[in-house]
Every structure is written in C-alpha cells, then in structure tokens.
Amino acid sequence: MFKNTITSENTPDSHKAVIVSQVGGQLAEAANEDTSAEQLQILKDHFLWLLANDFYKDECSAEQVSDMESYLPADYANGYEDLPE
C-alpha cells in the first residue's frame, strides 16, 4: 500500500471531517463482539488505509490512532511504500 496517496493537492480539506468523524463509530463496531469476521477485516483494511495517509491520520487524536493500531499487526507500517516519483 502506498503512503500519502491522499493529500491536500488531490482532496478537499472538507473530506477530513467526513473521514475522521466516522472513526469513533468504526472503532466501536470493531470492538463489538457481534461484528462479523468479514466486517472486522473491512474495518482493519480501512484503518490501515487511513493510517497510511497523514492527511487523515494527523486529524485523529493520539487515542484514535492507538486504538486503530491495536487492530493491526505491530509491523503494519512496514507494508507501506512511498509513491513512485
């Protein structure tokens, strides 16, 4: 997965509020024991994508980042690649 594919150059700032406002609900859904394995994987993939994009990650609280990271492998960031130039 490429890092920082979402930037202020290609995405309006208004998208930050939309994405970040959903994190709390997504974390609650991930923690819910009734969430299916399939839906949990979708949430994990979304957390991985969000954390790869500083445009969104920087808008999240440290607690939100930590909570999202808790659903990912410890070395998740090793899978990120810089965009080719």
Jmol script that loads the backbone (N, CA, C; Angstrom):
load data "model"
ATOM      1  N   MET A   1       0.855  -1.167   0.000  1.00  0.00           N
ATOM      2  CA  MET A   1       0.000   0.000   0.000  1.00  0.00           C
ATOM      3  C   MET A   1       0.901   1.230   0.000  1.00  0.00           C
ATOM      4  N   PHE A   2       0.564   2.185  -0.839  1.00  0.00           N
ATOM      5  CA  PHE A   2       1.347   3.405  -0.909  1.00  0.00           C
ATOM      6  C   PHE A   2       0.944   4.374   0.205  1.00  0.00           C
ATOM      7  N   LYS A   3       1.940   5.101   0.722  1.00  0.00           N
ATOM      8  CA  LYS A   3       1.718   6.119   1.747  1.00  0.00           C
ATOM      9  C   LYS A   3       1.293   7.421   1.087  1.00  0.00           C
ATOM     10  N   ASN A   4       0.466   8.130   1.780  1.00  0.00           N
ATOM     11  CA  ASN A   4       0.104   9.503   1.433  1.00  0.00           C
ATOM     12  C   ASN A   4      -0.372   9.676  -0.005  1.00  0.00           C
ATOM     13  N   THR A   5      -1.265   8.772  -0.413  1.00  0.00           N
ATOM     14  CA  THR A   5      -1.895   8.938  -1.725  1.00  0.00           C
ATOM     15  C   THR A   5      -2.959  10.023  -1.674  1.00  0.00           C
ATOM     16  N   ILE A   6      -3.455  10.304  -0.476  1.00  0.00           N
ATOM     17  CA  ILE A   6      -4.438  11.363  -0.263  1.00  0.00           C
ATOM     18  C   ILE A   6      -3.689  12.569   0.296  1.00  0.00           C
ATOM     19  N   THR A   7      -3.769  13.687  -0.410  1.00  0.00           N
ATOM     20  CA  THR A   7      -3.082  14.905   0.021  1.00  0.00           C
ATOM     21  C   THR A   7      -3.993  16.103  -0.183  1.00  0.00           C
ATOM     22  N   SER A   8      -3.558  17.244   0.307  1.00  0.00           N
ATOM     23  CA  SER A   8      -4.333  18.468   0.104  1.00  0.00           C
ATOM     24  C   SER A   8      -4.330  18.887  -1.361  1.00  0.00           C
ATOM     25  N   GLU A   9      -3.428  18.327  -2.134  1.00  0.00           N
ATOM     26  CA  GLU A   9      -3.378  18.640  -3.561  1.00  0.00           C
ATOM     27  C   GLU A   9      -4.456  17.907  -4.358  1.00  0.00           C
ATOM     28  N   ASN A  10      -4.903  16.758  -3.869  1.00  0.00           N
ATOM     29  CA  ASN A  10      -5.887  15.985  -4.634  1.00  0.00           C
ATOM     30  C   ASN A  10      -7.204  15.729  -3.893  1.00  0.00           C
ATOM     31  N   THR A  11      -7.342  16.289  -2.691  1.00  0.00           N
ATOM     32  CA  THR A  11      -8.540  16.044  -1.892  1.00  0.00           C
ATOM     33  C   THR A  11      -8.909  17.314  -1.120  1.00  0.00           C
ATOM     34  N   PRO A  12     -10.173  17.725  -1.175  1.00  0.00           N
ATOM     35  CA  PRO A  12     -10.585  18.914  -0.409  1.00  0.00           C
ATOM     36  C   PRO A  12     -10.450  18.674   1.095  1.00  0.00           C
ATOM     37  N   ASP A  13     -10.087  19.718   1.823  1.00  0.00           N
ATOM     38  CA  ASP A  13      -9.970  19.620   3.275  1.00  0.00           C
ATOM     39  C   ASP A  13     -11.267  19.169   3.935  1.00  0.00           C
ATOM     40  N   SER A  14     -12.399  19.439   3.296  1.00  0.00           N
ATOM     41  CA  SER A  14     -13.686  19.051   3.873  1.00  0.00           C
ATOM     42  C   SER A  14     -13.806  17.532   4.036  1.00  0.00           C
ATOM     43  N   HIS A  15     -13.027  16.771   3.301  1.00  0.00           N
ATOM     44  CA  HIS A  15     -13.069  15.310   3.418  1.00  0.00           C
ATOM     45  C   HIS A  15     -12.491  14.844   4.747  1.00  0.00           C
ATOM     46  N   LYS A  16     -11.608  15.643   5.339  1.00  0.00           N
ATOM     47  CA  LYS A  16     -11.019  15.259   6.623  1.00  0.00           C
ATOM     48  C   LYS A  16     -12.104  15.048   7.666  1.00  0.00           C
ATOM     49  N   ALA A  17     -13.007  16.009   7.770  1.00  0.00           N
ATOM     50  CA  ALA A  17     -14.064  15.930   8.781  1.00  0.00           C
ATOM     51  C   ALA A  17     -14.957  14.721   8.556  1.00  0.00           C
ATOM     52  N   VAL A  18     -15.238  14.415   7.305  1.00  0.00           N
ATOM     53  CA  VAL A  18     -16.100  13.267   6.990  1.00  0.00           C
ATOM     54  C   VAL A  18     -15.437  11.966   7.430  1.00  0.00           C
ATOM     55  N   ILE A  19     -14.194  11.769   7.050  1.00  0.00           N
ATOM     56  CA  ILE A  19     -13.485  10.520   7.375  1.00  0.00           C
ATOM     57  C   ILE A  19     -13.242  10.416   8.880  1.00  0.00           C
ATOM     58  N   VAL A  20     -12.713  11.463   9.468  1.00  0.00           N
ATOM     59  CA  VAL A  20     -12.348  11.416  10.892  1.00  0.00           C
ATOM     60  C   VAL A  20     -13.579  11.311  11.789  1.00  0.00           C
ATOM     61  N   SER A  21     -14.694  11.904  11.381  1.00  0.00           N
ATOM     62  CA  SER A  21     -15.898  11.829  12.212  1.00  0.00           C
ATOM     63  C   SER A  21     -16.452  10.411  12.300  1.00  0.00           C
ATOM     64  N   GLN A  22     -16.059   9.544  11.393  1.00  0.00           N
ATOM     65  CA  GLN A  22     -16.548   8.172  11.384  1.00  0.00           C
ATOM     66  C   GLN A  22     -15.676   7.206  12.192  1.00  0.00           C
ATOM     67  N   VAL A  23     -14.496   7.660  12.589  1.00  0.00           N
ATOM     68  CA  VAL A  23     -13.548   6.764  13.266  1.00  0.00           C
ATOM     69  C   VAL A  23     -14.120   6.210  14.563  1.00  0.00           C
ATOM     70  N   GLY A  24     -14.749   7.041  15.373  1.00  0.00           N
ATOM     71  CA  GLY A  24     -15.291   6.566  16.648  1.00  0.00           C
ATOM     72  C   GLY A  24     -16.285   5.435  16.468  1.00  0.00           C
ATOM     73  N   GLY A  25     -17.195   5.598  15.529  1.00  0.00           N
ATOM     74  CA  GLY A  25     -18.176   4.553  15.254  1.00  0.00           C
ATOM     75  C   GLY A  25     -17.539   3.292  14.701  1.00  0.00           C
ATOM     76  N   GLN A  26     -16.519   3.470  13.876  1.00  0.00           N
ATOM     77  CA  GLN A  26     -15.829   2.309  13.314  1.00  0.00           C
ATOM     78  C   GLN A  26     -15.067   1.547  14.400  1.00  0.00           C
ATOM     79  N   LEU A  27     -14.462   2.274  15.321  1.00  0.00           N
ATOM     80  CA  LEU A  27     -13.775   1.610  16.433  1.00  0.00           C
ATOM     81  C   LEU A  27     -14.770   0.867  17.326  1.00  0.00           C
ATOM     82  N   ALA A  28     -15.924   1.472  17.557  1.00  0.00           N
ATOM     83  CA  ALA A  28     -16.960   0.813  18.360  1.00  0.00           C
ATOM     84  C   ALA A  28     -17.450  -0.446  17.660  1.00  0.00           C
ATOM     85  N   GLU A  29     -17.629  -0.352  16.352  1.00  0.00           N
ATOM     86  CA  GLU A  29     -18.065  -1.527  15.583  1.00  0.00           C
ATOM     87  C   GLU A  29     -17.016  -2.626  15.631  1.00  0.00           C
ATOM     88  N   ALA A  30     -15.744  -2.247  15.520  1.00  0.00           N
ATOM     89  CA  ALA A  30     -14.669  -3.241  15.571  1.00  0.00           C
ATOM     90  C   ALA A  30     -14.627  -3.940  16.932  1.00  0.00           C
ATOM     91  N   ALA A  31     -14.933  -3.212  17.991  1.00  0.00           N
ATOM     92  CA  ALA A  31     -14.895  -3.775  19.342  1.00  0.00           C
ATOM     93  C   ALA A  31     -16.133  -4.602  19.678  1.00  0.00           C
ATOM     94  N   ASN A  32     -17.190  -4.451  18.896  1.00  0.00           N
ATOM     95  CA  ASN A  32     -18.445  -5.155  19.164  1.00  0.00           C
ATOM     96  C   ASN A  32     -18.286  -6.639  18.842  1.00  0.00           C
ATOM     97  N   GLU A  33     -18.594  -7.475  19.802  1.00  0.00           N
ATOM     98  CA  GLU A  33     -18.442  -8.927  19.607  1.00  0.00           C
ATOM     99  C   GLU A  33     -19.382  -9.480  18.537  1.00  0.00           C
ATOM    100  N   ASP A  34     -20.413  -8.720  18.196  1.00  0.00           N
ATOM    101  CA  ASP A  34     -21.352  -9.169  17.167  1.00  0.00           C
ATOM    102  C   ASP A  34     -20.901  -8.823  15.745  1.00  0.00           C
ATOM    103  N   THR A  35     -19.810  -8.087  15.626  1.00  0.00           N
ATOM    104  CA  THR A  35     -19.291  -7.740  14.302  1.00  0.00           C
ATOM    105  C   THR A  35     -18.716  -9.003  13.660  1.00  0.00           C
ATOM    106  N   SER A  36     -19.131  -9.261  12.443  1.00  0.00           N
ATOM    107  CA  SER A  36     -18.656 -10.463  11.745  1.00  0.00           C
ATOM    108  C   SER A  36     -17.166 -10.352  11.427  1.00  0.00           C
ATOM    109  N   ALA A  37     -16.544 -11.480  11.220  1.00  0.00           N
ATOM    110  CA  ALA A  37     -15.125 -11.510  10.859  1.00  0.00           C
ATOM    111  C   ALA A  37     -14.896 -10.757   9.554  1.00  0.00           C
ATOM    112  N   GLU A  38     -15.834 -10.894   8.634  1.00  0.00           N
ATOM    113  CA  GLU A  38     -15.712 -10.197   7.350  1.00  0.00           C
ATOM    114  C   GLU A  38     -15.765  -8.681   7.547  1.00  0.00           C
ATOM    115  N   GLN A  39     -16.710  -8.211   8.339  1.00  0.00           N
ATOM    116  CA  GLN A  39     -16.827  -6.769   8.577  1.00  0.00           C
ATOM    117  C   GLN A  39     -15.628  -6.258   9.363  1.00  0.00           C
ATOM    118  N   LEU A  40     -15.120  -7.042  10.305  1.00  0.00           N
ATOM    119  CA  LEU A  40     -13.941  -6.642  11.065  1.00  0.00           C
ATOM    120  C   LEU A  40     -12.740  -6.490  10.131  1.00  0.00           C
ATOM    121  N   GLN A  41     -12.603  -7.391   9.169  1.00  0.00           N
ATOM    122  CA  GLN A  41     -11.496  -7.277   8.216  1.00  0.00           C
ATOM    123  C   GLN A  41     -11.631  -6.023   7.363  1.00  0.00           C
ATOM    124  N   ILE A  42     -12.845  -5.681   6.988  1.00  0.00           N
ATOM    125  CA  ILE A  42     -13.081  -4.447   6.230  1.00  0.00           C
ATOM    126  C   ILE A  42     -12.653  -3.233   7.054  1.00  0.00           C
ATOM    127  N   LEU A  43     -12.994  -3.242   8.336  1.00  0.00           N
ATOM    128  CA  LEU A  43     -12.603  -2.144   9.221  1.00  0.00           C
ATOM    129  C   LEU A  43     -11.085  -2.086   9.378  1.00  0.00           C
ATOM    130  N   LYS A  44     -10.448  -3.223   9.545  1.00  0.00           N
ATOM    131  CA  LYS A  44      -8.988  -3.254   9.664  1.00  0.00           C
ATOM    132  C   LYS A  44      -8.330  -2.701   8.404  1.00  0.00           C
ATOM    133  N   ASP A  45      -8.847  -3.075   7.251  1.00  0.00           N
ATOM    134  CA  ASP A  45      -8.306  -2.563   5.982  1.00  0.00           C
ATOM    135  C   ASP A  45      -8.483  -1.047   5.904  1.00  0.00           C
ATOM    136  N   HIS A  46      -9.619  -0.572   6.382  1.00  0.00           N
ATOM    137  CA  HIS A  46      -9.861   0.875   6.381  1.00  0.00           C
ATOM    138  C   HIS A  46      -8.891   1.577   7.332  1.00  0.00           C
ATOM    139  N   PHE A  47      -8.675   1.016   8.515  1.00  0.00           N
ATOM    140  CA  PHE A  47      -7.723   1.608   9.466  1.00  0.00           C
ATOM    141  C   PHE A  47      -6.330   1.653   8.839  1.00  0.00           C
ATOM    142  N   LEU A  48      -5.945   0.589   8.179  1.00  0.00           N
ATOM    143  CA  LEU A  48      -4.644   0.526   7.523  1.00  0.00           C
ATOM    144  C   LEU A  48      -4.523   1.644   6.493  1.00  0.00           C
ATOM    145  N   TRP A  49      -5.573   1.834   5.687  1.00  0.00           N
ATOM    146  CA  TRP A  49      -5.577   2.888   4.673  1.00  0.00           C
ATOM    147  C   TRP A  49      -5.526   4.278   5.313  1.00  0.00           C
ATOM    148  N   LEU A  50      -6.356   4.498   6.338  1.00  0.00           N
ATOM    149  CA  LEU A  50      -6.392   5.804   6.986  1.00  0.00           C
ATOM    150  C   LEU A  50      -5.031   6.146   7.586  1.00  0.00           C
ATOM    151  N   LEU A  51      -4.426   5.187   8.254  1.00  0.00           N
ATOM    152  CA  LEU A  51      -3.137   5.430   8.906  1.00  0.00           C
ATOM    153  C   LEU A  51      -2.004   5.632   7.890  1.00  0.00           C
ATOM    154  N   ALA A  52      -2.206   5.182   6.672  1.00  0.00           N
ATOM    155  CA  ALA A  52      -1.198   5.374   5.621  1.00  0.00           C
ATOM    156  C   ALA A  52      -1.249   6.785   5.052  1.00  0.00           C
ATOM    157  N   ASN A  53      -2.293   7.520   5.367  1.00  0.00           N
ATOM    158  CA  ASN A  53      -2.491   8.851   4.800  1.00  0.00           C
ATOM    159  C   ASN A  53      -2.456   9.910   5.895  1.00  0.00           C
ATOM    160  N   ASP A  54      -1.322  10.602   5.989  1.00  0.00           N
ATOM    161  CA  ASP A  54      -1.161  11.639   7.012  1.00  0.00           C
ATOM    162  C   ASP A  54      -2.244  12.705   6.925  1.00  0.00           C
ATOM    163  N   PHE A  55      -2.783  12.925   5.729  1.00  0.00           N
ATOM    164  CA  PHE A  55      -3.858  13.892   5.521  1.00  0.00           C
ATOM    165  C   PHE A  55      -4.999  13.623   6.502  1.00  0.00           C
ATOM    166  N   TYR A  56      -5.311  12.366   6.742  1.00  0.00           N
ATOM    167  CA  TYR A  56      -6.360  11.981   7.682  1.00  0.00           C
ATOM    168  C   TYR A  56      -5.801  11.656   9.061  1.00  0.00           C
ATOM    169  N   LYS A  57      -4.716  10.908   9.097  1.00  0.00           N
ATOM    170  CA  LYS A  57      -4.142  10.461  10.371  1.00  0.00           C
ATOM    171  C   LYS A  57      -3.839  11.641  11.291  1.00  0.00           C
ATOM    172  N   ASP A  58      -3.312  12.727  10.726  1.00  0.00           N
ATOM    173  CA  ASP A  58      -2.950  13.887  11.540  1.00  0.00           C
ATOM    174  C   ASP A  58      -4.165  14.578  12.162  1.00  0.00           C
ATOM    175  N   GLU A  59      -5.348  14.295  11.661  1.00  0.00           N
ATOM    176  CA  GLU A  59      -6.578  14.873  12.212  1.00  0.00           C
ATOM    177  C   GLU A  59      -7.143  14.031  13.349  1.00  0.00           C
ATOM    178  N   CYS A  60      -6.654  12.814  13.498  1.00  0.00           N
ATOM    179  CA  CYS A  60      -7.134  11.910  14.545  1.00  0.00           C
ATOM    180  C   CYS A  60      -6.393  12.183  15.850  1.00  0.00           C
ATOM    181  N   SER A  61      -7.048  11.886  16.946  1.00  0.00           N
ATOM    182  CA  SER A  61      -6.387  12.012  18.245  1.00  0.00           C
ATOM    183  C   SER A  61      -5.388  10.872  18.409  1.00  0.00           C
ATOM    184  N   ALA A  62      -4.461  11.052  19.329  1.00  0.00           N
ATOM    185  CA  ALA A  62      -3.485  10.003  19.617  1.00  0.00           C
ATOM    186  C   ALA A  62      -4.198   8.728  20.070  1.00  0.00           C
ATOM    187  N   GLU A  63      -5.278   8.893  20.816  1.00  0.00           N
ATOM    188  CA  GLU A  63      -6.046   7.734  21.282  1.00  0.00           C
ATOM    189  C   GLU A  63      -6.685   6.996  20.108  1.00  0.00           C
ATOM    190  N   GLN A  64      -7.248   7.740  19.161  1.00  0.00           N
ATOM    191  CA  GLN A  64      -7.849   7.102  17.991  1.00  0.00           C
ATOM    192  C   GLN A  64      -6.796   6.338  17.185  1.00  0.00           C
ATOM    193  N   VAL A  65      -5.645   6.952  17.003  1.00  0.00           N
ATOM    194  CA  VAL A  65      -4.567   6.288  16.264  1.00  0.00           C
ATOM    195  C   VAL A  65      -4.158   5.010  16.982  1.00  0.00           C
ATOM    196  N   SER A  66      -3.966   5.113  18.274  1.00  0.00           N
ATOM    197  CA  SER A  66      -3.584   3.942  19.066  1.00  0.00           C
ATOM    198  C   SER A  66      -4.647   2.849  18.998  1.00  0.00           C
ATOM    199  N   ASP A  67      -5.910   3.241  19.095  1.00  0.00           N
ATOM    200  CA  ASP A  67      -6.995   2.261  19.030  1.00  0.00           C
ATOM    201  C   ASP A  67      -7.045   1.580  17.668  1.00  0.00           C
ATOM    202  N   MET A  68      -6.860   2.345  16.587  1.00  0.00           N
ATOM    203  CA  MET A  68      -6.838   1.732  15.252  1.00  0.00           C
ATOM    204  C   MET A  68      -5.648   0.785  15.124  1.00  0.00           C
ATOM    205  N   GLU A  69      -4.506   1.223  15.618  1.00  0.00           N
ATOM    206  CA  GLU A  69      -3.298   0.385  15.543  1.00  0.00           C
ATOM    207  C   GLU A  69      -3.460  -0.914  16.317  1.00  0.00           C
ATOM    208  N   SER A  70      -4.292  -0.900  17.346  1.00  0.00           N
ATOM    209  CA  SER A  70      -4.464  -2.111  18.149  1.00  0.00           C
ATOM    210  C   SER A  70      -5.115  -3.246  17.359  1.00  0.00           C
ATOM    211  N   TYR A  71      -5.741  -2.933  16.236  1.00  0.00           N
ATOM    212  CA  TYR A  71      -6.364  -3.955  15.384  1.00  0.00           C
ATOM    213  C   TYR A  71      -5.427  -4.431  14.271  1.00  0.00           C
ATOM    214  N   LEU A  72      -4.233  -3.856  14.223  1.00  0.00           N
ATOM    215  CA  LEU A  72      -3.296  -4.171  13.148  1.00  0.00           C
ATOM    216  C   LEU A  72      -2.053  -4.842  13.706  1.00  0.00           C
ATOM    217  N   PRO A  73      -1.324  -5.571  12.865  1.00  0.00           N
ATOM    218  CA  PRO A  73      -0.063  -6.154  13.334  1.00  0.00           C
ATOM    219  C   PRO A  73       0.905  -5.046  13.767  1.00  0.00           C
ATOM    220  N   ALA A  74       1.782  -5.356  14.693  1.00  0.00           N
ATOM    221  CA  ALA A  74       2.728  -4.358  15.206  1.00  0.00           C
ATOM    222  C   ALA A  74       3.581  -3.743  14.095  1.00  0.00           C
ATOM    223  N   ASP A  75       3.858  -4.520  13.072  1.00  0.00           N
ATOM    224  CA  ASP A  75       4.720  -4.033  11.990  1.00  0.00           C
ATOM    225  C   ASP A  75       3.930  -3.565  10.766  1.00  0.00           C
ATOM    226  N   TYR A  76       2.680  -3.180  10.972  1.00  0.00           N
ATOM    227  CA  TYR A  76       1.813  -2.823   9.838  1.00  0.00           C
ATOM    228  C   TYR A  76       2.432  -1.762   8.936  1.00  0.00           C
ATOM    229  N   ALA A  77       3.126  -0.797   9.504  1.00  0.00           N
ATOM    230  CA  ALA A  77       3.678   0.309   8.709  1.00  0.00           C
ATOM    231  C   ALA A  77       4.787  -0.150   7.765  1.00  0.00           C
ATOM    232  N   ASN A  78       5.357  -1.319   8.024  1.00  0.00           N
ATOM    233  CA  ASN A  78       6.393  -1.836   7.126  1.00  0.00           C
ATOM    234  C   ASN A  78       5.833  -2.174   5.748  1.00  0.00           C
ATOM    235  N   GLY A  79       4.531  -2.329   5.650  1.00  0.00           N
ATOM    236  CA  GLY A  79       3.893  -2.644   4.368  1.00  0.00           C
ATOM    237  C   GLY A  79       3.624  -1.425   3.514  1.00  0.00           C
ATOM    238  N   TYR A  80       3.879  -0.237   4.050  1.00  0.00           N
ATOM    239  CA  TYR A  80       3.650   0.992   3.293  1.00  0.00           C
ATOM    240  C   TYR A  80       4.848   1.283   2.397  1.00  0.00           C
ATOM    241  N   GLU A  81       4.558   1.789   1.212  1.00  0.00           N
ATOM    242  CA  GLU A  81       5.610   2.185   0.283  1.00  0.00           C
ATOM    243  C   GLU A  81       5.418   3.643  -0.088  1.00  0.00           C
ATOM    244  N   ASP A  82       6.534   4.322  -0.369  1.00  0.00           N
ATOM    245  CA  ASP A  82       6.438   5.687  -0.869  1.00  0.00           C
ATOM    246  C   ASP A  82       5.920   5.646  -2.294  1.00  0.00           C
ATOM    247  N   LEU A  83       5.186   6.671  -2.667  1.00  0.00           N
ATOM    248  CA  LEU A  83       4.710   6.776  -4.061  1.00  0.00           C
ATOM    249  C   LEU A  83       5.896   6.921  -4.997  1.00  0.00           C
ATOM    250  N   PRO A  84       5.860   6.234  -6.121  1.00  0.00           N
ATOM    251  CA  PRO A  84       6.938   6.439  -7.087  1.00  0.00           C
ATOM    252  C   PRO A  84       6.885   7.874  -7.629  1.00  0.00           C
ATOM    253  N   GLU A  85       8.023   8.396  -7.951  1.00  0.00           N
ATOM    254  CA  GLU A  85       8.056   9.780  -8.466  1.00  0.00           C
ATOM    255  C   GLU A  85       7.941   9.822  -9.953  1.00  0.00           C
TER     256      GLU A  85
END
end "model"
wireframe off; spacefill off
backbone 0.3
color backbone group
